[in-house]
Amino acid sequence: MPRVKTGPYTRQRRKGWMKAARGYWGGRHRLYKTARMAVLKGMVTAYKERRRKKRVYRALWIVRLSAALKTYDLSYSKFINLLKKASVELDRRMLSELAIRYPDDFAKLVELARAQAEKLAAKK
């Protein structure tokens, strides 16, 4: 059986890892083993952060809504509950954008929520 020389393939594989480690500091971009471990860790972190980003942005939208609703003396949880009962299907992202960019339209939504609260109070 002939001997297989794997030098070019090994070099090609290692060059890929080193290319992925470009811009890293110190031995993390110079030394193969360190670079490979750094890139793998970076991939794991990137995977986690892509999921974490969604949580962070949702929290940001909620904070923005809470701040906008303070001027109307209405809590975030009551506002969301009243909008759901009024069949308004805007997500938190759109609501926070309305609160920031279009305060007049957001005020109309708050009035709609207040009207829904009065309607529910009248039923009781």
N, C-alpha and C positions, 0 to 999 in steps of 0.2 A: 504494500500500500504506500503511495507516495506521501511525502511529508507536505503538510499544508502550512504555508507561510501567511501569518495573519497580521503582519506589521502594518500594511497600508490601511487595513480596516480598523485596527486599534487606534492608529493615529487619527483617522477620520472621526471615529467616535469621540476621542478625547478632544479633538478640535471643536466638536459641537458643544461639549460641556464648557470648554474655555470661552467659546464665543458667547454662551449664555451668561457667563460670569463677568463679562466686560463691564467696567465701571465699578466693580466692587473694590473695596479698599484693601491694600496690603496683599498678603498671601492668598486672599480669597479670589483674586483674579490671576495670580501667578502660578500657584501650585495646584496640580491637577486634583489631588484628593480633597484638599480644602475647598477648592472651587466647586467641585461636584457636590460636596455636602452643603455648601452655602446655597447653591442653586436649588437643590432638593428642598431645603428648608424654606427658601423663598417661594417655591411653588406651593408648599403646604400653607404658608402664611397667606399667599394670594388667594387660595381657595377659601380659606376661612374668612378673609376680609370681604370677599365678594358676597358672602352670606351676611356678614356683620353689617355691611353698608346699608342693607335694606332696613335693619333694625334701627340704625343710627338716624337714617333719614325720616323714618316714621316718627321717632321720638322728637326730631326737630320740628316736623309739621305740627305735632301735638302741642309743643311748647309755643310755637307761633300762634296757633289758634287760641290757646289759653290767654296769651298776652293780648290778643286782639279782643277777646271776649270780656276782659276785665273792664273795658270802658263801657260795656253794656250791662254790667253787674250780672253776668251769667257765667256759670261754670262750664267747663269743657264737656264734662260727662252729661250734664243735663241738655246742653246744646245738641250733642250728637244723638242722644236719645230722642229728643223732640223732632229732629230732622228725619230720623228713621220712621217715626210715627207719622210724619207728614209726607212720607214716601219720596223724600229727596235723596237721590242716589249719587251724591257727589262724594268722592273719596277725600281723605284728609289732605292729600297733596293739592287737589284743586281748591279745597276750602282755604288752605293757607295761602295759596297764590291769590285767591280772591281778596282775602283779608289784607294782603300787602299791596297789590297792584290796583284793585278796584274796591276801595272801601265803601262806596255807595251801594254797589251790588251786594256786598257782604252785609251791609246794614239791612237790606231788604230780606236777606236770608234770616237774619236775627229776628226781624219782625214776623216773618213766617213762622219761626220756631215759637215766638211768644204767642202768636195767634193759636198755634196748636196747643200750647200749654193752657190757654184760656178755654179752648174747646174741651180739653180733657177735664179741666176743673168743673166746667158746667155739667158734664155727664155725671159727676159724683154727687 
